[in-house]
Amino acid sequence: MVSLAFLDTPSLEPLKWWDFPTQRRIRIGRAMDNEVVIKDSLVSRYHVEIKYWDGDRSATADGSRWVIQSLGKNGTFLNHSRTEQAFLLDGDLIQLASKGPRFRFALAVVDQHSPLLVPDADAVRRLQLGSSSLGVSGDGAGRSPLPSLAEMTLGSPGGSHPRSWGRSSQGLPQSHRGPNPDRACEHLHGTAQDLFCMNCGQPLRFLSTIGRYQILKPLSRGGMGSTCVAWRQGALGSEGGGAYAFELEQRLVVLKQMNETMAKSKKARELFEREASTLKRLHHPSIPQFLDFFEENNQLYLVMEMIQGLDLKRYLRQWGVMAPSQVIDWALQVCDVLEYLHGQSPPILHRDIKPANLVLRHRDQRIVVVDFGAVKSLTSAQATRITAGGYTAPEQEEGQPRTQSDLYSLGATLIYLLTGKNPMGIHHYQQEDSAYYAQAIPSISLPLARTLSCLLQPDLQHRYPTVKEVRQALRLCKVSQPLVTV
């Protein structure tokens, strides 16, 4: 497996990781069909190609198998020297153009701080996984008690490395059949740091086993619980080609576990079970798919589709505030999800719409709504308080949420996307008119200011009644947006 880290300037600290467990060609550039898409004026549409070299490893003194080829008109620099083509080594510094973005090439990566990327059609190709310790699947006999996900660590950055964990005394996992069903994969040609076999795409390393899932990497820890990337075990089909690749990527999932303290709370367990039961009956392309829910050792586990992307809170930190036209496009996509939720019988309230819960999926650049931990049906939502500072409607603060509460949260989210600031700095649960928002956010049009004013009215009587009206208003805003030339 190889990884690319997008680096901060000038600290060279990683801001984002792309990991490629099975990919043999990686392209970087502005075009959307690149494996790594970089929106920078100095970067060409197809700027760099990194390829796995199938030749004799002994042909180079260092045994390198990866080659970088410069394609961009502004040039490519390898370790501060301009290059057209060269072999890559672990840790090499790649720069696109003399003053362009920089990347670190790595044969393996341990990243404790990657965002929760919650699997799409490019999951195997683009999965942001760090390496984990090598283990052997089995029935668990004689195994020590399972650690909670919150107790699993991958070592500090730059410290503990996958190779220091060592190989299991039981050896490599049993060979799996790759795309050629007549021949078992022997996991050849890999390195000690690889997490996935570059031939068959299956994992070589994992931290532990929970049920039928191999834990590959912790992702995040919150007040309610922990999440990780896991691999669903089981015999693979014998079909080759695209069907086999599709099955591989469907094995990569997100596994969510309540933390030990919350697991003792009856109310917390109820919320967790409600999240699972709600996801199980929801089927929408912009909502993570429910896959499994089970209990083991008195712990509850929820298994979901993994969405490969970046949440909008982190996206803005990386790229800055968005143009109103882009914000409107994203808002319309969120409206599609809210209309689906509110159209259920009884209506389902998300109750936690905010930038951190909106993920921009890499595969198709569509918004996916995640984190249904606060979700509840309208008939049972009264007298409960789920709040997020600056994004929560007044009636929800008081424990009386309505479908319009999600619309208020959407309005607050739009303010953040337009300004990069906590929406509480703009609105204060007051009756603000469109002129107020037009003055507070100078970049927006008057129709968009009117829409924000109506979304953020503290009085339900003055707020949009349904998502349908919000969508109509946003479409008018889109038409009224001035054309921007770049």
N, C-alpha and C positions, 0 to 999 in steps of 0.2 A: 504494500500500500504506500502511496505517496500523498503528501499534503502540501498545500500552498497556504501561507499566512499573508494576509494583507497587512502591511506595517504602517504604524503611525509615523509621522514626520515631525520632529527629527529624532524622536526617542527610539524608533525601530521596534516599539512594542507591538505585538500582534493585536489587531483590531477585529479580525475575522478569519476563520479557517475554512478552507475547502479541502475535503478528504476524498480520495479516489481509491476505493478498495480494489476495483477490478479494471478501471479504465487504462487503456494503453495509448491513448492520444488525448491531450488536454490542450484546448485552445483558449487564449485570452484575448479579449478585444471588446469593442463597443457593440458589435452585432449580437442580437439576442440569441443566436444559435451557438454561441461560444459556450464552453463549459464554465468559464469564469467571465462574467459580463462586468466591464468596468466603464462607467460613464465619466469619461475624462476627455477633454478636447485634444490633449496631446497623444491620446491612444488611438491607433487605427482600428478600423472595423475588425480586422483580423491581424493582431499585432505579433503574437507569439504562438508557436506550436511546440509542445513538449511531447516527445514520443518515446515509447519503450523500444529499445534496440534489441533485436533478436539475434544479433551476431555473436561471435565468440567473445565471451567475457574477458578472456586473457589478452584480447587485442589492445586493451588499455591497461596501464599500470595499476590503476585504482580499481579495476573491475566494474566500472560504472555501466549501468544498463539504460540510463535515461539521457536523451539528447534534446537540447533546446535549439530551435530554429527561429531566427528573427524574420518577421514578415512585414513589420510596420515601417512606414516611411520616415519616422523620427528615430528609428534605431532602437536597439536593445542593449542593455549593459549588464554584464555578468561580473559580480564582485568589482564594480567600478570601472571595468574595461569594456569598451564596445565590442560586440561579438556578432557574428552572423550565424555561426553554428558551433556548438561545443557540447562536451559531455558534462552532465550535472552531478554534483556530489551533495551529500547530506549537509544542509546548512548554507548552501550557496545563496547569495543575494542577487535577486533579479530586479532590474529597474526598466520600466517602459519609458523611453525617451530620457533625455539628460536631466529633466526636471519633473519627470512623471512619477506615477505610483510605483511603490516598491513591494516586493514579495520575498518571502523566505521559502526556499524549497527544502522539504524534509521527507525522509523515507518513512518516518513514523512520527506521531505527535501525541503528546499528553497535554490535554487542555482542560483544566478545571473550570474555566470561566466562560466556556462557550454558552451562547444563549440557548434557551429551550427551543429547539427546532421541532416543532411539533407538527408519512412516507409518501412521497409522490412518485410519479412515473420515472423520475431520475434519482430515486433514493440510493440505489446501489452505486450509481455513477457519481453522485454529488454528496453523499452522506457525510456530515461533519462529525466523524467519530474519532475519539482518541483510542490508543491501544490499551488493552487490558490483559490481565494475566492469563496464561494458558491453562486450560483445565480439560477435563474429560467428562463427557456426558455419561450419565448412568442413573441408577435408581435411587441413589442417595444413601445407600446402606453404609453405615460407619462414618458418615459425614458429620462434621461438627455442626452445631446449631447455625442456622442461616443468620447472617448479620442483616440488620435493616439497611435499606438503601441509604439512609442518612449516615450510617457508619462506614459505608464504602468510600474509600478515597483512592485517588490515582497518584498520590505523591505531589509534592510541590513542584510548580513549574521550574524546569531546569535542574530538579533534583532527581527523585526517583524516576527511573526510566523503565519502559517495559522489559528491557533485557535484564534489569536487576531483579525482576520478580522471578526469573528463571523458568525453566520448563517443568511441567508436571512430571513426577517420577513415574507416572503411568504412560508417559510418551504422548505422541500426537493422537488427536481424535482419529477414529476409524475413517478409512478412506470413503469418500462419497462419490457418487456417480456425477460426473459433470455433464456438459451438453451432449457428449457422446455416450449414450446409454450402454454401449457394449464394452466400455472401458472405465474402470474405477479410477478416480483422480487420486494420485499419490501425493498431492500438495508439493510438487517439485518447483524448483527455480525461485522460491521465495527467500526472504531473509528472516533473521531471528526477530525482527521488529514487526513483521507483518501481522495484522489482525485478521485479514481475510486472505484466502488462497487466491492468487492472481489467475489461476486456471479455472477453478470451478466456482469461485465467488463465495464459498462458505467460510464461516469464522474459524480461525485457528485458536483464538484466545477468548476467554471470558472470565469474569470475576467470580461468579457463583451461579447456581441454578435455583430458580424458584418455580415450582411446578414444572411445566414443560418449557420454561423460558430460560435461556442463558442470558445472564446480565452482562452486557458489553461495556457500558459506560454510564456513570451517573450524569444527569443533566442539570437538575436544579433541586433546591431545597427551600421549601416555604413553611409558613406557619402550620399548614394543614398536613403536609407530607412531602414526599420526595418523588422525583421522576427519574427514569433512566431509559436508555436505549437497550432493547433486548432483542434476542433472536429466537423465533418460535421454532422449536425442534420438531422433527418428524421426517419421514421418508419423502424425498423429492420425486416428482414425476420424471418419467423417462423421456418426455418430449424435448427435443433440442431447440436451438435457435432462440427466437424471441419469446416463446412460451416459457422456456427455462429461465431466461433472464427476468421475465415478469414474475415468476414464482419466487425467485430469489429476493426481489425487492419487497414482495409481500411478506416475507419473513421478518423484516425489520420493523419493529413496533416500539411504541412508547408504553412503558409499564409504570403505573402510578401506585404508590403505597402510602397509607396514612402513617404519620409518625407515631411513635410509641405512646406519647402522652395523649394525643388526640384519639387514638384507638380505644382508650378507656372511657371516652365520653360518648354517651348514648346519642346526644344531639349531633356530634361530629360524625358518628357512624351513619346516622340517618341521612345527613347531607351527602356523604360519600356514596351511599347506596342509591340515593335519589339521582345523583349525577350519572351513575351507571345506568339506571333504568331509563332515564331520559335519553341519554345518548343511544341506547339500544333501539329506541323507536324512531329516531331521527335519521333521515336519509336525504342528505343534501350535499352537493359537490363542494360546498364551502364550509362544511362542518366535519371535523374529524370523525371517521367511522368507528363505531363501537366494535370491538373484536372479542373481548372476553371479560368476565368478572368472576373471581373465585376467592376462596378463603384458605389460607394455609398457616398453621401454627398460630391460630387466632388473629391473623393479620388479613386485612382485606386488600385485594389487588384489582386494579382496573387496567385493562389493556386496550389501547387505542391505535388507530392509524397514526403514523408519524408524518407530519407535514414538514417538508424541507423548505425552510425560508427564514425570514428575519422579521421580528415583530416591529411595528411602526415606531415604537418608542426608541428602539435601538437604531432603526433605519434613519430617523431624524438626527440622532447623535452622530451618525456616520456621514450623512449627506446634507444635513441642514434642512431648514424649513422648505416645504413644498409649494409649488405654484398653485394658485387657486384652482386651475383647471384639473390638475392631478388630484387635488384633495376632493373635488366634486366627483371625479370618476371613482375614487375609493369609497366615498360615502354612498354612492349609488349601489355599489357592490354589497356594502353592509346592509343597505335597505332590503336587498334581495333576501338576505338571511333573516333579518328581523320580520319581514313579511311572512316568511315560511314559519318561523317560530310562533308569531302572533296568530297565525291562521290555524294552528292546531286546536283540538277540542279536548279540554279547555286550552285557552291560549297559554303559551310558555313564555315566561319572562327570563331574559338572560341575566339581568341585574348587575352586570359587571362589564359593560361595554367601555373600553378605554384603549389607548394606543398599544399597551403591552399585550392585550388580548386580541389584537388584529395582526395576523401574520401574512406578509407578502410572500406567496409561494413562488419558489424559483422556477418551477416547471412552466408556468403559464402567466406569471406576474399577476395572479388574481389574489384577492383578499380572502383569507380563511379566518373565521371567528372561532377562537379556542377558549379553553378554560370554562367549563360548564359547572364548576364547583358551587356557584351561587344560584344556579338555575332553579326555577320553581314554577308550578302552574299557577295561574291567576287565582284559582279557587282556594289555594292553600298558602298564598304569599302574604296574607295579612299578619300583622303583629310580629314580623321578623325584620331585622335590620341588617342589611348587607350594604356597606358603604365603601366608597373609594374617594378620597379627598379631591374635591373639585369636579368630580364626574357624576356625582350622585344627585338625583332630583330631590327636592325638599320633601315630597310625600314619601319617598323611599327612606329618607333619613328618619322619618317618623314611623316607619314600619308599615306603611300603607302603599306599597308599590302598585303601579298600573302599567299597562303596555306603553303608555306615554312616557313612563320613567326611562325606558330604553331610548326613546327619542331624545330626551333631555341629555342623556349620557353621550349620544351620538353628536349632539351639538357641541358639548364640551370638548369632545375628541377633535372635532373640526377646528376649534380654536387652538388646540395644542399643535395640530398639524400645520396651521397657518402661521403660528408665532413661535413655536418651540418652547412655550412657557406654560406653567400650570394655569389651567383655565380660570382658577379662582382669582387670578390677578386681573382678569378682564370682567368677569361677572360676579355678582355678590347676592344672588337670589333676589334681585330687584327687578322691577318692571322697566327694563331698558328697551328703548326703541331702536329702529334701524340706524338712525343717525349716530347714535352712541357707538354701535359696533363699527360703522364705517369710519368713524374718527379713531377708534381704538385700534383698528386693523386697517391701515391706509391702503394696503395692497388689494383689498377686495372691492367688488362692484356693489352698487346699491342693492340689486336683487339678492345677492348673497348675504349682505348685511341684514336684509329683511328676513331671510330664511333663518339666520342665526338667532335673531331676535325672537322669532316665533318658536324655535326649538327650545330656547332657554328661558321661556316665560315660567316663573315659579308657580303661577296659577294655572291649573289644568284647563280652565275654561278658555285661556288665551293661547294655549299651546296647540300644535297640530294634533288632530284627533287620532290619525292613523298613519301608518307608513306610506300609504298611497299618496296622501297629500304632500308628504315630505319628498317623495320621489318626483312628483310633478313640479314642485318648487325648485328642486335641484336641477332638473332638466332645463327649466327656464334660465337658471343661473348659468348653466353651461353654454347656452345659446348667447347669453349676454356678455360672456367673457371676451375681452379683447384678444386678438391674435397676437402671439408673441413669437418673434423671430429670433433664432439663435445663430 
